Amino acid sequence: MSDYKFLHKINSPEDLKKYKNEELIEISKELRQYIIDVVSESPGHFASSLGVVELTVALHYVFNSPYDKIVWDVGHQAYGHKILTGRRDSFHTNRKLGGLCGFPSVFESEYDAFGVGHSSTSISAALGMAVSACLKGENDKHVIAVIGDGAMTGGLAFEGMNNAGVENSNLLIILNDNNMSIDPNVGGLNQYLLDITTSKSYNKVKKEVWDVLGKIRKFGPNTRSFIQKIENGVKSVIMKQSNIFEAMNLRYFGPVNGHDVNQLVKILDDLKDIKGPKLLHVLTKKGKGFENAENDQTTWHAPGKFDKDTGERFVGKSDKILAPKFQDVFGNTLVELAEKNKKIVGITPAMPSGSSMKIMMEKFPERSFDVGIAEQHAVTFSAGLAVDGMMPFCNIYSTFMQRAFDQVVHDVAIQKLNVVFCLDRGGLVGDDGATHHGTLDLAYMRIVPNMIVAAPMDEPDLRNMMYTAQLPNKGPFSIRYPRGRGVTPNWKTEMQELIIGKGRVIKEGKDVAILSIGAIGNLVKEVDNILIKEDIGIAHYDMRFVKPLDEELLNIIFKKFDKVITLEDGVIQGGFGSAVLEFMMENDYNSKVKRLGIPDQFIEHGTQQELYHICGYDVEGICNSVKKMLK
Ligand SMILES: Cc1ncc(C[n+]2csc(CCOP(=O)(O)OP(=O)(O)O)c2C)c(N)n1
């Protein structure tokens, strides 16, 4: 660990405030170094936190958190905030079981004003807090939303701004513009932000505004009317530029250099005196201060472990001998299918790298679309493509699809459109924690009429499902698969059409039937290897489809077995096991059924293995359930 002169004495924002403005430069340096030191060994998000070091220091120097509220959007950039607010010494436990959460959490600290993980919520939440403060007469309270240019592409951010413009609350929105999402940021807004950053007249206006602000203190009690006068003049110039934020009734300030901590302090201090909703446009560099991260911001968004001196990453070395990631099988298979079926198009809301849609984007740029962090739009956009005869593969992480539920129902399912939803990161994802686990999708997709709900156990079946889904008139089709690798190194199998609603027998047995859905079913082989030694014979069925269920197979199973275990990497309530139970009740079987899956609670962060264990469906947990049933 490096030597820290200041940081080790800062246990709260109060401690930070004891230092002189000039010392903040050194403190920022130390904070940046501390993030590098710890995240190189305890991996997590990286480049985003480095980019907002100065902004974080300035915010905590100027504002009075936790009374004043700082709301981080997404929250993957809030490591500096955590370190300055009493969590420096526990920061090495970040994202580990029982340790700090990788995102702000209201259960973790009073300084974390709002729980986050999904993007574009900060403005609405902060506005709620600001309006609440007004209602309670806390007129001195400041509420600040810090939102990135990527997160700003989400519709919810616009809904928040639109509403903020008519509420006369003390809301400050800080737009942290680094011109990046995880991948390069996209869309009209991104271009607009670039334009106003470089526009000469804007910079002139900016100068005038800051000249005015510089004079605020000198004018004492008459400041308000003075500013108003000047501002009206300035504003008319701004309006001529049709500033999108001004048009929504937010006062726009900036753009300013987000790495000049002293200037940021001055600006934020000045903005404190300006009432009403306002937006400060701050320019930063993602990965600032760590060369590799500055040069490859996408990789260094969340790089895994690395050597902080050489910048070498310690991941992916044995890729060749392992089975591929489901994501890469998805990307490559989509290209294969798209080569033959010209109607196929690919859609991703801001996750080209994470989902491997990138492979399609490279091969067929004109037939693939990164639509920004806009899941709802991604679904309805897909519906539009489908209604006109295209064959969209809309790839959305299971957890983020939660936002687009109505679009799935209203825009796709009711109209029976041929849209394939590839739900990535289905199941427990591990260290990203409660906000990111994809645990609800089997349950929420299952209740939608017309929807086919499938989950492959392995890579060849992912390919088969994708192949089947793009055949004519299959209607809405969802395919969910987990984060990470499968089990089939030679995954490039010939694709076959599957019969929809047909499962498969993996193994016959005499004592207990295990019915699994999806890749979690691969654990059953290990379970079998253990139990066979104790003369316990399990039968294993990979059901492939949650909907329609394979009723023929279920009839055979329930006639043969009075002990049945269902296994899913998803919520127990309403999921696959519930569907099997419903079938059993409706068909007058009365076998003993144990449903294994996620109990009715939010699961925190840890490794996937640790979390399976906690939920009772790792190999040990499944073995125990089998034995318990046989007692
Ligand atoms: C609803 C939702 N969709 C996708 C994501 C995945 N995601 C996390 S951070 C991020 C990019 C955010 O970009 P920006 O707000 O500009 O922050 P930066 O990392 O550039 O600082 C994305 C797409 C998410 N967290 N929430």
The ligand as an SDF file (V2000), in Angstrom:
LIG
                    3D

 26 27  0  0  0  0  0  0  0  0999 V2000
  -31.0590   -0.1050  -16.3270 C   0  0  0  0  0  0  0  0  0  0  0  0
  -29.6090   -0.4000  -16.5040 C   0  0  0  0  0  0  0  0  0  0  0  0
  -29.1640   -0.8190  -17.7090 N   0  0  0  0  0  0  0  0  0  0  0  0
  -27.8620   -1.0950  -17.8700 C   0  0  0  0  0  0  0  0  0  0  0  0
  -26.9780   -0.9570  -16.8330 C   0  0  0  0  0  0  0  0  0  0  0  0
  -25.5360   -1.3700  -17.0010 C   0  0  0  0  0  0  0  0  0  0  0  0
  -24.6180   -0.2230  -16.8430 N   0  0  0  0  0  0  0  0  0  0  0  0
  -23.9670    0.0170  -15.7040 C   0  0  0  0  0  0  0  0  0  0  0  0
  -22.9920    1.3580  -15.7780 S   0  0  0  0  0  0  0  0  0  0  0  0
  -23.4300    1.6340  -17.3780 C   0  0  0  0  0  0  0  0  0  0  0  0
  -22.8390    2.7960  -18.1150 C   0  0  0  0  0  0  0  0  0  0  0  0
  -23.0850    4.0570  -17.4070 C   0  0  0  0  0  0  0  0  0  0  0  0
  -22.4850    5.0930  -18.1150 O   0  0  0  0  0  0  0  0  0  0  0  0
  -22.3770    6.5020  -17.4240 P   0  0  0  0  0  0  0  0  0  0  0  0
  -23.6320    6.8230  -16.7180 O   0  0  0  0  0  0  0  0  0  0  0  0
  -21.9280    7.4720  -18.4510 O   0  0  0  0  0  0  0  0  0  0  0  0
  -21.2720    6.3040  -16.3090 O   0  0  0  0  0  0  0  0  0  0  0  0
  -19.7000    6.1050  -16.4880 P   0  0  0  0  0  0  0  0  0  0  0  0
  -19.4400    4.6680  -16.1940 O   0  0  0  0  0  0  0  0  0  0  0  0
  -19.3170    6.4990  -17.8630 O   0  0  0  0  0  0  0  0  0  0  0  0
  -19.0860    6.9970  -15.4570 O   0  0  0  0  0  0  0  0  0  0  0  0
  -24.3250    0.6750  -17.8380 C   0  0  0  0  0  0  0  0  0  0  0  0
  -24.8580    0.5920  -19.1930 C   0  0  0  0  0  0  0  0  0  0  0  0
  -27.4940   -0.5200  -15.5940 C   0  0  0  0  0  0  0  0  0  0  0  0
  -26.7180   -0.3920  -14.5130 N   0  0  0  0  0  0  0  0  0  0  0  0
  -28.8030   -0.2420  -15.4730 N   0  0  0  0  0  0  0  0  0  0  0  0
  1  2  1  0
  2  3  1  0
  2 26  2  0
  3  4  2  0
  4  5  1  0
  5  6  1  0
  5 24  2  0
  6  7  1  0
  7  8  2  0
  7 22  1  0
  8  9  1  0
  9 10  1  0
 10 11  1  0
 10 22  2  0
 11 12  1  0
 12 13  1  0
 13 14  1  0
 14 15  2  0
 14 16  1  0
 14 17  1  0
 17 18  1  0
 18 19  2  0
 18 20  1  0
 18 21  1  0
 22 23  1  0
 24 25  1  0
 24 26  1  0
M  CHG  1   7   1
M  END
$$$$
